[in-house]
Amino acid sequence: MDEKKLILILAGILIFGFFSLFIIIVPWFNWGRHPDWEAVAIDNLLMGLVGAAIAYGIYIGSKTM
């Protein structure tokens, strides 16, 4: 397996784990509470921005290797 495929697989696992933490695990702990939907929307926007930054950093890092 060449390095580029390994980097893409590791990046996919990292991004999937990051999003699953906030989409599945954290809401499961607070299932009894009714969420503040404005805060949820802001959190999702910030998660999207951070996830995009991680993906972009991994992409640029893999191009420069």
N, C-alpha and C positions, 0 to 999 in steps of 0.2 A: 504494500500500500504506500503510495507516495505521500509526501508531506501535505500537499494541498487537500487531499481527501481527508486526512486525519484532522487537519485544522477545521475543515467544514463540519465534520462529525462532532468534534469537541465544541465548536461554536453553537451548533444546533442543540446539543445537550445542555449547554450553559444557558442559552436563551429560553429553552423549554422549561428548565428548572426554575429560572427566575420568574417567568410568568405563572407557572403552576403554583409557586409559593403564594402569590397574591390573589390568584383567581380561585384556587381550590382550598388551600390549607387555612389561610387567615380568615376568610368568611365562614369556614366550617366551625372555627372556634367561637365565633360570635353569631351563631345561627339564630339564637333566641331573640336577639335585638333587632329592631327595625332600623335599617341603615339610613343615614342622611345621604340622599341621592346626589346632592350637590358635591359633597365630599367624595363620594364614590366616583363621580365623573371626573373630578380634579385628580384623584389618585390614578384613575385609568389613563388620563392624559399624561401625567408625569411618568407612569410606568411605560407608556408607549415611547415617550421621548428618551428615557433612560435605555430602554431596550433597543431603540434605533441607534443610540450613541454606542452601545456595546457592539451591535452588529456592524456598524460602520468602522469602529476601531479594529474589530477582528478582520474585517475585509481589507482595510488598509494595511494592517499588520501582515496579513497573508500575502499581499502583493509585494511588500518590500522584503520578504524573506528570500 
